[in-house]
Structure formats: structure tokens, C-alpha cells
Amino acid sequence: MPPNISVPTPRIRVGVHTSEILREADDFFGQAVNYAARVAAAAGGDEIVVSSLVSDLVDSAEFAFGELREVEFKGFAGLRRVYPLEPA
């Protein structure tokens, strides 16, 4: 790489949800997959967010969550709750 050229650091976003999915060969589909995609879309750059179900299931002594956000998910009625995962 030539000197004086900066390469931007990629900013990733992660969403975590858990639910039963439908699987056919190597393809995963169904409402749970769509929901997980919406959770990921609710994250900002360099952020991890989890669905309210995940926040209810994990041990809060090991994970710290930020302030609740209520967001609309395309294809799902009403507001949905997501929580940002705070750095340790």
C-alpha cells in the first residue's frame, strides 16, 4: 500500500436473538430469522444489541445492558425492545 493512504476501519453491528427456526438443507428461514435480522439492523456501528428475550435469558451478573430502546421492526406490529450490550 502506498504511504499516506489511510484505510478506514470497518464498523460492524451485531444483533442477537434466539428462537426456533426453520431449516431446509443449508437454508434457514422463518419469522425468527427475519426478527433476528431486524435486531441486527437496530444496532449502530460498533454496537451489539440483543432482543428482550435474550436479555431475559442471560445472567445479568455476567453481562451489562444499556438503556432499553423501543424500535419498530419492518413486518412486525408494534414497538419491539432491544438492549445494547455494554462493554465490560
HUQUI-V581807 format. One record per run of one state. SS is the DSSP state (@ for helix, = for strand, . for the rest). FROM is the first residue (numbers start at 1). LEN is the number of residues. If there is no record, write none. Layout:
((SS;FROM;LEN) (SS;FROM;LEN))
//
This chain:
((.;1;12) (=;13;4) (.;17;5) (=;22;3) (.;25;2) (=;27;3) (.;30;1) (@;31;11) (.;42;5) (=;47;5) (@;52;6) (.;58;7) (=;65;8) (.;73;6) (=;79;7) (.;86;3))
//
